[in-house]
């Protein structure tokens, strides 16, 4: 229920001997998520782990609230994001610079979590689900420097966060998620290659839902990522203006996507445009190209 709208952000509850919640969404969804978890039979003292794929506010904004509502749960996050969950002040400041007044409506305030309850993972980590079952975390940057995917040892499900992009269950379209400031094409392609090597049974998208066609979806994710980058690069070569690049992406890339069916929640799709629309994605790719050019100038000097 991001910003009050359904169908935008997924949270996944694994009901095992040691129940685990993957993704929590924004702070404004915490009480609703608590009620849903308890409806599914996991009480306040029963949840063993809260894991987030990365610390963007649409995925981890409710961690502080959920940690208070489930006081025995351990919080698992990549090591690059751990300090921001313990002290969110810097993250909230930078997020407010990006979102302005919309931040309060979309996300709410990320509350701090006690450092003693946070466990940081690096390249690979493990979460005990009980009875020999485990989640393995895999570092998967490209979308963010603090991103992990998680694989269930029993089901083979891979929780992909935003590393494989944003999936629209109403149209089956897939588009990349390339926001500033961390987007990196090479890292993103490496993460997709890692996901192929893992060979999961399903892809569990944070935006939105489960997908069974694993290899074709990962191939599509790479195709879309390359297309968006090449379109922005081409626009930049024609006219070094961000607005021109956004317009070119809308005309040449986004026009390919299917229209929503009549019964799809239009408001939810409008919210999704904020996270994987032409402006956000183009801005992130543009920022990455700026970094590449700066590095090349440094090499020549």
C-alpha positions in Angstrom: 0.0 0.0 0.0 2.7 2.5 -0.9 1.2 6.0 -0.6 -2.2 4.2 0.0 -2.1 2.4 -3.4 -2.0 -1.4 -3.8 0.1 -3.3 -6.3 3.2 -1.1 -6.1 5.6 -2.8 -3.6 5.7 -6.5 -2.6 6.6 -7.8 0.8 7.1 -11.6 1.2 6.6 -13.7 4.3 8.3 -17.1 4.5 6.5 -19.1 7.1 9.0 -21.6 8.4 10.3 -22.6 11.9 12.1 -19.2 11.8 9.7 -16.9 9.9 11.3 -14.3 7.7 9.9 -11.2 6.1 11.6 -9.9 2.9 11.0 -6.2 2.2 8.8 -4.0 4.3 7.9 -1.1 2.0 7.6 2.4 3.3 7.0 3.6 6.8 3.4 4.4 6.1 2.6 0.8 5.4 4.1 -0.7 8.6 0.9 -1.2 10.6 -0.9 -2.6 7.6 2.0 -5.0 7.0 2.0 -5.9 10.7 -1.6 -6.8 10.5 -1.1 -8.9 7.4 1.8 -10.8 8.9 -0.2 -11.5 12.1 -3.2 -12.6 10.0 -0.9 -15.2 8.4 -0.2 -16.6 11.8 3.1 -14.9 12.7 2.8 -13.0 16.0 4.9 -10.1 17.3 7.3 -12.4 19.1 7.5 -15.0 16.4 9.1 -13.2 13.5 12.8 -14.2 13.4 14.2 -12.0 10.6 13.4 -8.9 8.6 15.5 -8.8 5.4 15.7 -6.0 2.9 17.2 -6.1 -0.6 18.4 -2.5 -0.2 17.7 0.6 1.8 15.7 2.7 -0.6 12.6 4.0 1.2 10.1 2.0 -0.9 11.8 -1.2 0.3 13.2 -0.4 3.7 11.5 2.8 4.8 9.4 0.8 7.3 12.3 -1.1 8.9 12.4 1.0 12.1 8.7 0.7 12.6 8.6 -3.0 11.9 11.5 -3.6 14.2 9.5 -2.0 17.0 6.4 -4.0 16.1 8.3 -7.3 16.0 10.8 -6.7 18.8 12.7 -10.0 18.6 13.4 -9.9 14.8 16.9 -9.6 13.5 17.3 -7.1 10.6 19.6 -8.2 7.7 20.9 -5.8 5.2 24.0 -5.3 3.1 26.9 -3.8 4.9 26.8 -0.6 2.8 23.3 0.1 4.1 23.6 -1.1 7.7 24.7 2.3 9.2 21.8 4.1 7.5 19.3 1.9 9.2 20.9 2.5 12.5 21.1 6.3 11.9 18.8 7.3 9.0 19.5 11.1 9.2 21.8 11.2 6.2 19.6 9.0 4.1 16.5 11.0 5.0 18.2 14.3 4.2 19.3 13.1 0.8 15.9 11.6 0.1 14.2 14.8 1.0 16.4 16.7 -1.4 15.2 14.4 -4.2 11.5 14.1 -3.3 10.8 17.3 -1.5 7.3 17.5 0.1 6.3 14.3 -1.8 8.5 12.3 0.6 6.0 12.5 3.5 3.2 11.3 1.3 5.0 8.5 -0.5 7.3 7.1 2.2 7.1 8.8 5.6 10.0 8.8 8.0 12.5 6.0 8.3 13.0 5.5 12.1 16.3 4.2 13.5 16.8 0.6 14.4 19.0 -0.5 17.3 22.5 -1.3 15.9 22.6 -4.4 18.0 19.6 -5.8 16.1 21.2 -5.2 12.6 23.3 -7.9 10.9 25.3 -6.8 7.9 26.2 -9.2 5.1 28.8 -8.8 2.4 29.3 -10.6 -0.9 27.4 -13.7 0.4 25.5 -14.2 3.6 23.0 -16.7 5.1 19.7 -16.4 7.0 18.6 -19.4 9.0 15.0 -20.3 8.3 15.0 -23.4 10.5 14.9 -27.1 9.8 18.0 -26.9 7.5 16.3 -24.3 5.2 18.2 -21.1 4.6 18.2 -17.9 2.5 21.5 -17.0 0.9 22.1 -13.4 0.1 24.1 -12.4 -3.0 25.6 -9.0 -3.5 24.0 -7.6 -6.6 24.8 -3.9 -7.3 24.0 -1.9 -10.4 20.7 -0.4 -9.1 22.3 0.5 -5.8 25.6 -0.1 -4.1 23.8 -1.7 -1.1 21.7 -4.3 -3.0 21.4 -8.0 -2.4 19.3 -10.7 -3.9 18.1 -13.6 -1.7 17.7 -17.3 -2.7 15.5 -19.8 -0.8 17.3 -23.2 -0.5 14.0 -25.1 -0.6 11.8 -23.3 -3.2 14.6 -21.9 -5.4 12.8 -18.5 -5.3 15.1 -15.5 -5.9 14.1 -12.3 -4.4 15.5 -9.8 -6.9 14.7 -6.4 -5.3 15.2 -3.9 -8.1 18.3 -5.6 -9.7 16.2 -7.1 -12.5 14.0 -4.0 -12.9 10.3 -3.4 -12.4 7.8 -5.9 -13.6 4.2 -4.9 -14.5 1.9 -7.9 -13.8 -0.9 -6.3 -15.7 1.0 -6.1 -19.0 4.0 -8.4 -18.4 6.2 -5.5 -19.4 9.6 -5.1 -17.7 11.6 -2.0 -17.5 14.9 -1.2 -15.7 15.2 0.7 -12.5 18.2 3.1 -13.0 17.8 5.9 -10.5 20.6 8.2 -9.4 23.1 8.2 -7.8 24.3 4.6 -7.8 23.3 3.2 -11.2 26.1 1.4 -12.9 25.6 -0.5 -16.2 28.5 -2.9 -15.9 27.6 -3.8 -12.3 23.9 -4.2 -13.3 24.8 -6.6 -16.1 27.1 -8.6 -13.8 24.2 -8.9 -11.3 21.9 -10.2 -14.1 24.6 -12.7 -15.1 24.8 -13.8 -11.4 21.1 -14.4 -11.3 21.3 -16.5 -14.5 24.1 -18.6 -12.9 21.9 -19.1 -9.7 19.2 -20.6 -12.0 16.2 -19.9 -9.7 12.8 -21.4 -10.0 11.0 -18.1 -9.7 11.8 -14.4 -9.7 10.2 -12.6 -6.8 10.0 -8.9 -7.8 9.6 -6.2 -5.2 7.7 -4.3 -7.9 5.6 -6.4 -8.4 5.0 -10.1 -7.8 6.3 -13.6 -8.8 7.4 -14.5 -12.3 7.9 -18.2 -13.4 9.6 -17.5 -16.8 13.0 -17.0 -15.3 15.5 -17.1 -18.1 13.4 -15.2 -20.7 12.7 -12.5 -18.0 16.3 -12.1 -17.2 17.1 -11.9 -20.9 14.5 -9.2 -21.2 15.9 -7.3 -18.3 19.3 -7.1 -20.0 17.7 -6.1 -23.3 15.7 -3.3 -21.7 18.7 -2.1 -19.7 20.9 -1.9 -22.7 18.2 -0.2 -24.8 17.5 2.5 -22.2 21.2 3.2 -21.8 21.9 3.4 -25.6 18.9 5.6 -26.1 20.1 8.1 -23.4 23.6 7.9 -24.8 22.4 8.6 -28.3 20.3 11.5 -27.1 23.2 12.9 -25.2 25.4 12.8 -28.3 22.7 14.6 -30.3 22.0 17.3 -27.8 23.6 17.5 -24.3 20.3 18.3 -22.5 18.6 16.1 -20.0 15.1 17.1 -21.0 15.9 16.1 -24.6 17.0 12.7 -23.4 13.8 12.2 -21.3 11.7 13.1 -24.4 13.7 10.7 -26.6 13.2 7.9 -24.1 9.5 8.5 -23.9 9.2 8.5 -27.7 11.6 5.6 -28.6 11.5 3.3 -25.5 8.4 3.8 -23.4 6.1 3.9 -26.4 6.8 0.2 -26.9 5.1 -0.8 -23.7 1.6 -2.2 -23.7 -1.3 0.0 -22.4 -2.9 -0.9 -19.1 -6.0 -3.1 -19.3 -9.2 -1.3 -18.2 -9.4 -3.1 -14.8 -5.8 -2.1 -13.8 -5.4 0.4 -10.9 -4.3 3.5 -12.7 -3.3 5.3 -9.6 -0.8 2.6 -8.7 0.8 2.8 -12.1 1.1 6.6 -11.7 3.0 6.0 -8.5 5.2 3.4 -10.2 6.1 6.0 -12.8 8.0 7.9 -10.1 10.3 4.9 -9.6 10.9 3.6 -13.1 9.6 6.2 -15.4 11.4 8.2 -18.0 12.6 11.0 -15.7 14.0 8.9 -12.9 15.6 6.3 -15.1 17.1 8.8 -17.6 18.4 10.9 -14.8 20.2 7.9 -13.3 21.7 6.9 -16.6 22.7 10.5 -17.3 24.4 10.7 -13.9 26.4 7.5 -14.7 27.5 8.8 -18.1 28.7 12.0 -16.3 30.8 9.8 -14.0 32.2 7.8 -16.9 33.3 11.0 -18.7 34.9 12.4 -15.6 36.8 9.1 -15.1 38.0 9.2 -18.7 39.2 12.8 -18.3 41.1 11.8 -15.2 42.7 8.9 -17.1 43.9 11.1 -19.9 45.4 13.6 -17.4 
